[in-house]
Amino acid sequence: MPNETSNLQSVFTSVLDGLNEASHAQVPRISLKEVGTVSAVFNGVAKVTGLSHVGFEELLQFEGGYLGLAYDLDENEVGVVLLEDCALIKAGMEVERTGRVVDVPVGDGLLGRVVNAQAKPLDGLGEIRYRERLPIEREAPAIMDRAPVTLPLQTGIKVIDALIPIGHGQRELILGDRQIGKSAIAIDTIINQKNKDVVCVYCAIGQRSSSVAKVIAELKEKGAMDYTVVMVVEGYESPGLRYIAPYAATSIAEDFMYRGRKVLIVYDDLTNHARAYRELSLLLHRPPGREAFPGDIFYIHAKLLERATHLHERLGGGSLTALPIIETDAQDISAYIPTNLISITDGQIILSSDLFEKGNLPAVDVGKSVSRVGGKAQLTAYREVTGNLKLSYAQFEELEAFARFGTQLDESTRHILEHGKRIRWCLNQTRLDPLATHVQIFILLAFTEGLLDQIPINRLEEAEKSLRQAGEEMTAAVQQQIAGGKKMPPETKSLLIDIAKKTLAKMGDKVVE
């Protein structure tokens, strides 16, 4: 018994000594928390009282872990944009400051993934491995940190690459009415970046689930998901998520750009983004302006698109090319949001409902579309082959409109009309079928040289397939001479014309010599 008692005393003594040491080593820490209370909840917006020191766009946390964005800082209350389902937020809930802004994970682990506006996975492939987290709102690069747009971004679409070229670091607006192929142009451009070392980010804002699922399926089918990040915010989700989505997608893209990569980002579409911001602003009782949009609607799109650029070589030489999409009503490009975006971007691709109804796809209105920067980055071979094609095509359209009155036409005018019809047919292209640069130039050369003027319209598809096959079978040396970026040697051009004539001669039709 005495031995057991002494053992218990020694154990008790050692435990007590350990507790004393731990208590002396423990340094008490005092942390201050500023907590407010929800006073009212609207559709996507909450009013909070008691947060007198909260910062603009600071991230707030509600009971249950729900998040919001402090957006209106009034003297007595704070207007909070909810980033969750507003049905989960109730009046009387406590709200706590986090001391940080909204941020998203970035890094190579996002490639091939489908995420929401907070970069949380939606594809069921597990957690996302990321390099770091970056705030969604970041300052655009300074003027001295930018470099000229000199490298072409090939879309694989003949009418764009030849007549409305886009360069890496450019902001090219795509606008048109509903369901006439705006998204199709952007998706084809993403597909054409395969094996070109270009990272793509597709941001779907307020789209239908079926439309987004179709886009993802097409990207997977063409092997484009390997280098693409898809961010999805559906139409039924809170306006706060629709508002932050393009900024979050841009931060993901910027991470690749600042690491020296070439990046393409598609905003599909900024019409829904503007509507979400209008909804939030009206709920926060901000004064409405034209078409009920708030006065700073221009600023929120300008600060977004200014982040797209081509960086100087001392910063890695990366680039971020933006393709914002805007929906018009009855081809009205003079509406508020379209005119804002046209003034911000470096050019626009305008799609025509009339061309779409006639079956001319992609329905690009060549006369109204323009690229203010990409021409400097366009391959020399395109300029040699197309020349003044845009002007002559516009003249053809005017002549065609005049000919509808039934006026008798002379032989030369009829020849111009027949040649113009074939050029317009040549600029048509099926979806999800981008063409390699050398094949495009070869086909365009055959059409512009008039080699297909004697071939009936109903056989042009067969003729183009033959030309495409011949272009794809060219040797690597010839392909390099065509698409190498330098002026195409005269002998190469003559060789291409001879190949085209021989290819068309096999069809049994008369070819212009």
Stockholm file with secondary structure:
# STOCKHOLM 1.0

chainA/1-513         MPNETSNLQSVFTSVLDGLNEASHAQVPRISLKEVGTVSAVFNGVAKVTGLSHVGFEELLQFEGGYLGLAYDLDENEVGVVLLEDCALIKAGMEVERTGRVVDVPVGDGLLGRVVNAQAKPLDGLGEIRYRERLPIEREAPAIMDRAPVTLPLQTGIKVIDALIPIGHGQRELILGDRQIGKSAIAIDTIINQKNKDVVCVYCAIGQRSSSVAKVIAELKEKGAMDYTVVMVVEGYESPGLRYIAPYAATSIAEDFMYRGRKVLIVYDDLTNHARAYRELSLLLHRPPGREAFPGDIFYIHAKLLERATHLHERLGGGSLTALPIIETDAQDISAYIPTNLISITDGQIILSSDLFEKGNLPAVDVGKSVSRVGGKAQLTAYREVTGNLKLSYAQFEELEAFARFGTQLDESTRHILEHGKRIRWCLNQTRLDPLATHVQIFILLAFTEGLLDQIPINRLEEAEKSLRQAGEEMTAAVQQQIAGGKKMPPETKSLLIDIAKKTLAKMGDKVVE
#=GR chainA/1-513 SS CHHHHHHHHHHHHHHHHHHHHHHHHCCCCCCCCCEEEEEEECSSEEEEESCTTCCTTEEEEETTSCEEEEEEECSSCEEEEESSCGGGCCTTCEEEEEEEECEEEESGGGTTCEECTTCCBCSSSCCCCCSEEEESSCCCCCGGGBCCCCSBCCCSCHHHHHHSCCBTTCBCEEEESTTSSHHHHHHHHHHTTTTTTEEEEEEEEEECHHHHHHHHHHHHHTTCGGGEEEEEEETTSCHHHHHHHHHHHHHHHHHHHHTTCEEEEEEETHHHHHHHHHHHHHHTTCCBCGGGCBTTHHHHHHHHHTTCCBBCGGGTCCEEEEEEEEECSTTCTTSHHHHHHHHHSSEEEEBCHHHHHTTCSSCBCTTTCEESSGGGTSCHHHHHHHTTHHHHHHHHHHHHHHHTTCCCCCHHHHHHHHHHHHHHHHTCCCTTCCCCHHHHHHHHHHHHTTTTTTSCGGGHHHHHHHHHHHHHTSCHHHHHHHHSSSCCCHHHHHHHHHHHHHHHHTTTCCCCC
#=GC SS_cons         CHHHHHHHHHHHHHHHHHHHHHHHHCCCCCCCCCEEEEEEECSSEEEEESCTTCCTTEEEEETTSCEEEEEEECSSCEEEEESSCGGGCCTTCEEEEEEEECEEEESGGGTTCEECTTCCBCSSSCCCCCSEEEESSCCCCCGGGBCCCCSBCCCSCHHHHHHSCCBTTCBCEEEESTTSSHHHHHHHHHHTTTTTTEEEEEEEEEECHHHHHHHHHHHHHTTCGGGEEEEEEETTSCHHHHHHHHHHHHHHHHHHHHTTCEEEEEEETHHHHHHHHHHHHHHTTCCBCGGGCBTTHHHHHHHHHTTCCBBCGGGTCCEEEEEEEEECSTTCTTSHHHHHHHHHSSEEEEBCHHHHHTTCSSCBCTTTCEESSGGGTSCHHHHHHHTTHHHHHHHHHHHHHHHTTCCCCCHHHHHHHHHHHHHHHHTCCCTTCCCCHHHHHHHHHHHHTTTTTTSCGGGHHHHHHHHHHHHHTSCHHHHHHHHSSSCCCHHHHHHHHHHHHHHHHTTTCCCCC
//
